[in-house]
Amino acid sequence: MLDEIEHLVDWSINNKPFVQSSLFESEQPTEELPFANLLANVGVEVTPVDILASRTHIPVHEVMMQLLELELSGHVVAVSGGYIRKGRG
């Protein structure tokens, strides 16, 4: 029996399984986020458009256009009363 265990131990030492270095591969963002100033002011709590315009010093019509583009690209979500940031990390 010890001979069998010794063979198994030798086999396991010589045939080490692939070990993943980390659970998630670290992705380096290759592109800059669109409208970073506006996106930085949208969080997990609902933020109205007029508040975003006030914080960013961007006219409301520009904020609306940028929010639409951010919504279409999946960065924010329109909810009742304003916008929230989508969980992208």
N, C-alpha and C positions, 0 to 999 in steps of 0.2 A: 504494500500500500504506500509506503514511503517513496518507493521508486516512482510510482505514478504521480504522486504529489510533486516530487522533484521535477518530473518532466513537465508538469503543468506550470510550475513556477518558472522554469527556464523558458517555456513557450511564451508566457505572459511578459517576461522581461524582454524577450527578443521581438515580440509583436505588439508593441505599445499602440494603443488606439490613438486615433487623431484627437487631439485636445484643442477645443476651441479657445482662442485666447481671451475672448470676451463674449458676453451674451449678445450684444449688439455691436455691429461694426460702426466705428465712429465715422460719421459722414461730415466732411468739411463742406460747408455751403459754398458752392461755386458761383452763385449769383446773389446779388444783393436783393434784399426784400424790397418790393415796390412800396413807395410811399411810407418809408420807415418812420417819419415824424408822426404821421397820422396813426399808423399801426401801433406805435408805442403808447398812444393814448387810448387805445381800445383794450379793455381788460375782460375779466370774467364777469364783471357786473355790467348791467345794461347801461350804455352811455348814449344819450341823445345826440343827434346831429348838431344842434346848436351849441352844446357843450364842447363837442369835438372842434367845431369851428373856432370857438373862443379860446380853447387851450392851444391850438396850433396856429392861430392867427391866419387861417386860410378862409377865404370867402365860402359861405355855405354852399353855393352851387358847385364850387371846386371840390369841397368835402364830399358832396353827394356823388360826384363823378368818380372820385377816388375810391369811395366806399363800394360803389357798384363794381369797379374793377377788382377790388380786394375780395368782394363776395364771389365774383365769378371765378377767381383763382383759388378760392377755398380758404382764405385767411381769416375772414370774418363771416358772421351770420347775422342777418337781419331778424330781430325779434321785436315783440311788442314794446314800443317805447324807445327803440334805438338799435344799437349794434353791440355784439359781444365778439370777443376773439375766439376763433375756432381752435380746439386743442391740437396744435401742431408743435407743441414743445417750446 
